[in-house]
Amino acid sequence: MRFRALVLSFLAVLVDGFDTAALSFSLPSLAHEWHATAAAFTLAIVATNAGTVVGYLAAGRLCARFGRRCVLLTGVGLFAAGTVLTAVVLPSHSLALLAVMRLVSGLGLGAVLPAAVSFAVEHFSPAYRSRVSVAVTLGLAAGATLGGFFGGKLITVLGPTGVFWLAGAATVVVFAAMLVGLPPAVTVAVSPRGASVLRLFGSELRTNTGLLWAYSFLVFASSYTLISWAPTLLTSYGFTRTQAPLGLAFVSLGGIIGGLVLIPVAARIGIMRALVVLPALGVVFMLVAGAAHLSGVLLLLVLTVAGVGIIAGHIGQTALAVALYDAGARTTGVGWSAALGRLGSVAGPAGAGLLLALTVPSGTILLIATIPALVAIGCALALWRRDRAARITTSPAAGVVVGDTPPA
């Protein structure tokens, strides 16, 4: 039962990741077909992320009222419908209709991640929950990686419209598998107050919640700028429209590696310190990609390492929320922190789109995108220091620095 909960939750997030990436790797070809600039699709990218924010914000209340399993299934069904409708409207060459359909998809996409993480972790003991949350969240990077590596070939064979038909069909298959195989949710008593965001601002949680939200907003702003615009930015480095999706593939592959590295690193030094070390690595390599005049395979390798650090920070945000909140507040805490992250994922790509419209060089955009990540690292460091101080204060043995023990 636990294994089915983990695998099916992972698959739900994987198709979520592929659907989110589909617009990104299709964008250069869509711009060419529609005789539009890449910056003209900023509204569609922002609409996807805006819908996702609403889904995240609603997830806690909906899970408290209808249950995690129901919300997870509904979210997958909704973004399956939105993806199919995206394929239906693409031949119209209407940016407005595309934005509306991406908004619908985003609503489902947003509900899936917090519901999937909460559903999966409740089937495991507390000692495994951070690792399970990272494993489920890795589905986002796995889906984006699949899209990046196969996106160029899919666009060549199917065209951008066919890509969305394929994404919709894959999501319907996962939805059917979940209907049949998803185990019952573990019953967790959640009062209406427990499901409220006000619970996150109790006297013991308000500072941590503020730091978590700031971290989420900032790290998502950097990571989604990289994810959303990597294929488009690479065209200015000499990549063709069918080669450009490799940028997304290598960044997302780095994210998978980063997520896999995050699990043992967090077990060794704690999730908070891990979210200082790995994003710092990503920032260094984003600076290299932006400042050095690289091209071809070398640029892709540098972007891969940037993805290892930056996307690991993005993935680890979920584990951080799981570690900070108890069962009664967990879905709400995960949902709201992810929603603040998605606000960052709106602001970051929107800012990058504006810079593209102003013809700011791609390298400069990459350099600017490191600024939010640097501030996010400061937030994670502050959370670690607060956690360490709290552990020292509550230590039963005087003089024992228990704050160095990694949190569960």
Beta strands, then each sheet from edge to edge (+ up, - down):
end
